[in-house]
Amino acid sequence: MTSELTRFKQFRAKMNKRILESENKEIQRFFALDKYAYQEGALPAETKELLGLVASLALRCNDCVTYHLIRCVQLGLTNEQLYEALNVGLLVGGSIVIPHLRKSMAMLDEIRKEEKK
């Protein structure tokens, strides 16, 4: 049985490839902006990913939350750091964010489990 995390990664990779193959310059520029926005700069990449995580939770985008959780784990952030960021997202977004917080915690568990393999 394929995990939700694996399905997310496979679908994201497949569809990003498909989207970029369209060769639409505006789409390609947007994807480039997104890629470069999270690189090291005046703010460390870890801080930028946490900002993306908080914004994604407040905006209730589960795919975005999953992506930023993956990146945060790759960058070495601890669960405690992620919980604090998720708390900020909950405070900003309010109680309507709770279902997305549940999804975030489940996905973080999957990411950590995969990390141990």
Helices and strands as residue ranges (DSSP letters): H 4-21, H 25-37, H 45-58, H 62-74, H 79-93, G 95-97, H 98-116
